[in-house]
Amino acid sequence: MSDDASLRAAVIEAARSLNPLGINRGKSGNVSARCAEGLLITPSGLPYADTHADDLVLLALDGTVRAGTLAPSSEWQFHCAIYRARAEIGGIVHTHAPFCTALACLDRGIPAFHYMVAKAGGADIPCAPYATFGSQALAQHAVAALDGRLACLLSHHGMIALGRDVPAALALAVDVEAPAEIYCQALQLGEPALLDDDEMARVAGQFRGYGPRSAQ
């Protein structure tokens, strides 16, 4: 399989996984992958079950359409902006995950109430200020909120997860929705205590080396 075909397959697999994983509903959300010519992104308004590799839109990093017969996702601006700002990022997943979105509708990020929050790269998962979907302002807010992070919430909107590739971004989206759900439940009992910055930095460091590896 060519590199282009592999990337397209990864985007389609991730997009079709969003709703079954419970981190999205309907046609909302979008997925993209960095490629040599820019990025491949899911088209606008097409049900994921009906989306195929040839439906993906190839964009330059400035948003110019290079290939594809359908319009790109309405959120192409923040995908392009993130790839321009973050050379290490190879995949982006945006969803309207229910618990992340519930917090975002209160303009609340996810604080250091649980060590798993550090999976997103820092001591918290911030909530970017509100801006109209698909706008340049939203792209700017997202890039700022993601500074030093791999995930953020979008006020009154949803969440974004980044990864070295699309599968990593998808896995992180699941890992962000999980503590968002727990945090929503904890808030029903009161304000949870928070872990300190030193502990969250230690945990974030451990996560950087976490994953399958040979025994030492």
C-alpha positions in Angstrom: 0.0 0.0 0.0 1.4 3.4 -0.9 2.0 6.1 1.7 -1.0 8.1 0.4 -3.2 5.0 0.5 -2.1 4.2 4.1 -2.8 7.7 5.3 -6.2 7.8 3.6 -7.0 4.4 5.2 -6.0 5.7 8.6 -8.2 8.8 8.3 -11.2 6.7 7.2 -10.7 4.1 9.9 -10.5 6.8 12.6 -13.5 8.8 11.3 -15.7 5.6 11.2 -14.6 4.9 14.8 -15.7 8.2 16.3 -19.3 7.4 16.8 -18.9 3.7 17.9 -16.3 4.8 20.5 -18.9 7.2 22.0 -16.8 10.3 21.4 -19.0 11.8 18.7 -22.5 11.7 17.2 -23.8 12.0 13.8 -21.8 13.9 11.2 -20.1 16.3 13.6 -16.3 16.2 14.1 -13.5 15.7 11.6 -10.2 13.9 11.1 -7.0 14.9 9.2 -3.5 13.6 8.6 -0.4 15.5 7.6 1.0 14.4 4.3 3.9 15.5 2.0 1.7 18.0 0.1 -0.1 19.4 3.2 -3.0 17.4 4.8 -5.8 15.0 4.0 -9.1 15.9 5.7 -12.6 14.5 5.9 -15.2 16.2 3.7 -17.9 18.4 5.0 -21.3 17.0 5.9 -20.8 13.4 4.6 -21.8 10.6 7.0 -18.7 8.7 8.1 -20.2 5.3 7.0 -20.5 6.8 3.5 -17.0 8.3 3.4 -14.4 6.6 1.4 -10.7 7.2 0.7 -11.4 9.0 -2.5 -13.7 11.4 -0.7 -10.9 12.9 1.4 -9.8 16.4 0.4 -6.1 17.2 -0.1 -5.3 20.7 1.2 -2.1 22.7 1.2 -1.2 24.1 4.6 -2.6 27.5 3.6 -6.0 25.8 2.9 -5.7 25.7 -0.9 -7.6 22.7 -2.3 -5.1 20.5 -4.2 -7.3 17.5 -4.9 -10.8 16.3 -4.1 -14.3 16.8 -5.5 -16.0 17.6 -2.2 -15.7 20.6 0.1 -13.3 20.0 3.0 -14.6 20.0 6.6 -15.7 23.3 7.8 -13.0 23.2 10.4 -10.1 23.1 7.9 -8.8 26.4 9.2 -7.8 25.1 12.6 -6.4 21.9 11.1 -4.2 23.9 8.8 -3.2 26.3 11.5 -2.2 23.5 13.9 -0.1 21.7 11.4 1.6 25.0 10.5 2.3 25.7 14.2 3.2 22.2 15.3 5.7 20.4 13.0 5.7 17.3 15.2 2.0 16.7 14.8 0.9 14.1 12.1 -2.8 13.6 13.0 -5.7 15.6 14.3 -9.1 14.4 15.6 -11.9 16.8 16.5 -15.1 15.6 18.1 -18.1 16.8 20.0 -17.5 14.2 22.7 -20.4 14.5 25.2 -18.5 15.1 28.5 -15.8 17.3 26.9 -18.5 19.3 25.3 -20.6 19.6 28.5 -17.5 21.1 30.3 -16.8 23.3 27.3 -20.3 24.7 27.4 -19.5 25.9 30.9 -16.1 27.3 29.7 -14.4 24.8 31.9 -11.2 23.0 31.1 -10.1 19.8 32.8 -7.8 20.6 35.8 -5.3 18.3 37.4 -7.9 16.3 39.4 -6.6 13.0 38.0 -3.2 12.0 36.8 -4.6 10.8 33.4 -5.1 14.5 32.5 -1.3 14.6 32.0 -1.7 12.3 28.9 -2.5 15.5 27.0 1.0 16.8 27.8 0.5 19.2 30.7 -1.0 19.9 34.1 -4.5 20.6 32.6 -6.5 20.5 29.4 -7.5 24.1 28.7 -10.7 25.4 27.2 -10.2 27.7 24.2 -12.4 30.8 24.1 -15.5 30.7 21.9 -15.5 31.7 18.3 -17.8 30.7 15.4 -17.1 27.3 14.0 -15.0 27.3 10.9 -13.6 30.7 11.6 -10.0 32.0 11.6 -10.6 33.3 15.1 -11.4 29.7 16.2 -8.2 28.5 14.6 -6.2 31.1 16.5 -7.8 30.3 19.8 -7.2 26.5 19.2 -3.5 27.0 18.4 -3.0 29.2 21.5 -4.9 26.7 23.8 -2.8 23.8 22.4 0.5 25.5 23.1 2.4 22.9 25.1 -0.5 20.5 25.0 -1.8 17.7 22.8 -5.5 18.4 23.5 -7.9 21.2 24.4 -11.6 21.9 24.7 -13.4 24.4 22.5 -15.8 26.7 24.3 -19.5 25.8 23.5 -18.2 23.4 20.8 -16.1 20.2 21.5 -12.6 19.0 21.8 -9.4 18.6 19.7 -6.8 15.9 20.1 -3.4 15.8 18.4 -0.9 12.9 17.8 2.2 11.9 16.0 -0.2 10.2 13.6 -4.0 9.6 13.3 -4.2 6.5 15.5 -2.4 8.4 18.3 -4.7 11.3 18.0 -7.8 9.0 18.1 -6.4 7.2 21.1 -5.8 10.5 22.9 -9.4 11.7 22.1 -10.7 8.6 23.9 -8.3 9.2 26.8 -9.4 12.9 27.1 -13.1 12.0 27.1 -12.6 9.5 29.9 -11.4 12.0 32.6 -13.9 14.5 31.3 -16.6 12.0 32.2 -15.1 11.4 35.6 -14.7 15.1 36.2 -18.3 15.8 35.4 -19.3 13.0 37.9 -17.0 14.3 40.6 -18.4 17.8 40.2 -21.8 16.5 41.3 -20.2 15.7 44.7 -18.1 18.9 45.0 -14.9 20.4 43.7 -12.2 17.6 43.6 -8.8 18.2 45.0 -6.0 18.8 42.5 -2.6 17.3 42.0 0.3 19.8 42.1 2.3 20.9 39.1 5.4 18.9 40.1 3.4 15.6 40.2 1.7 16.3 36.9 5.1 17.1 35.3 6.4 13.7 36.6 3.4 11.9 35.3 3.6 13.7 31.9 7.3 12.6 31.7 6.3 9.0 32.4 3.6 9.1 29.7 6.2 10.2 27.1 7.9 6.9 27.6 4.8 4.8 28.0 3.7 2.0 25.7 4.7 -1.4 24.5 8.5 -1.9 24.6 11.0 -4.6 25.3 11.7 -5.7 28.9 14.9 -4.2 30.3 
